[in-house]
Amino acid sequence: MKVYLSASFLVPLIQSDKKETLKNLLLTSIDSNTRFFTSAYSIHLVFTTLGVVSPEKKKMILRNLEDLTDQIFPISLDEIRSELLLSEGLGLEQVSALNEGMDVFYHYGKDEMITHPLLKVRNFLRETN
């Protein structure tokens, strides 16, 4: 299974009180041949959300994300165009996940998300389609 790790999932994995629970979930998933992916845009959102972080800590976070994921996708101009043209307003992360053929999109948040029928979104506060 190919899983896209969104910024909303990665930030709590790095700094919330739920990080142990999320880490254990990922470790269990790795044992079941799940592969994790993210994008350069998601990593940018993570660092934006974290605010001021020392360069050493940024390097450590980036190294850990590189170790966790099989690939970090670049964002293409085609994905940006797709996001702008889609009437649903999926967001660039979901467009990237769809474009790269992900099976599941991991999200962590209270906000309601618009989803695409071809992408299962797993919200760790509640399950969505």
N, C-alpha and C positions, 0 to 999 in steps of 0.2 A: 504494500500500500504506500502511496506517495502522499505525504502530508506537508502542507504549506503552513509554516509558523508565522503568524502575523505579528506585527509590532505590539498589538494589544495583548498577545499571549507572551511575548518575549519579555516585556517590561516587568510583569509580575514574577516571571521566572527569575529575573535578576534581583528584584528588590522588595518583593512583598512578603507578607507573613504566609502566603500560600506557596512559596517557592519550593519547599520540601515536597509538598503534595504533587506539584506539577513536575518536579524533577523525577519523582518515583514513577509517575505516569509515563514519562518519556523513556525511562529505563526499561519499564515493562514493555512498552511498545517496540523498543529496539530489539528485545528478545523475540518478538513475533514478526521480525523481518520488515518492520515499518521503516521507511526512509524519509528523512526530514529535509525540507528545502525552505528557503526564504529568498528575499530579494534585497538588492542594494537599497531600494526605497524603504523597505521595512526597517533595515538597520539604521538608515538615516532618521526615521521616525523614532526609533528606540533612543538614539542619542539626543534627539531634540526633546523627548519626554523626560529623560534623565536630568537634563539641565547641565549645570557646570560639573564636569567630571575631570579628574586629573588625566593627563595623557597616558600615564602608566595603567590606570584603571580602564581607560578606553581600549588600550592594546590588549589587556587581559580579557575584556568582554568580547572583543572582536575575535581573538584567538579561540575562546570557548565556543562562540557561534560557528566559527569555521570547523571546529572539531565535531560539533553536534550535527551540522548539516552536511548533506552529500554535495550540495551545490548552492551557491548564492547567485541568483539570477540578476543579470543587468536589466535595467528598464529600457525598453526600446521606444522609439518615436511612434511605432505602430500601436504599442500598448497605450501610450498617452492619447493617441487619436481615438482608439477604441473606447477608452474611458470617457472622452469628451462627447463621442457620438452616441453612446448607449443611453437610451432614455431612462433606464433603471437607476443609473448612478451607483454602480456597484463599488466604486472605489478602485484605485490603482492596484492595491494588493490583490483583490479578488480577480481583477482582469489579468494580472500576471499569473495567478494560480491557474486560471482557466486556460490561458495561452500555453502554459507549460504542462498541461495535462494532469494536474493534481487531482487526487481522489477526494481528499478532505482538507478543509481550511480550519485550522485551530484559531479560535478567538476567545478572548476573556474580557467580558464587559457586560454592563447592564443595559447599554444602548441597543435599540432594535436595529437590526441590519437588513438591508435589502439583499436578497440572495438570488443566485442564478440556479435554475433547475438542474444544471449539469455539475454543480459543485455542492457537496454536502458540507455544511458549516457546523462545526462542533463548538458550541459555546460552553465553557466550563462553569458558567453560572446557571445555565439552562440549555437544554438540547434544542436545536433548531434543524430544519430540513436542509 
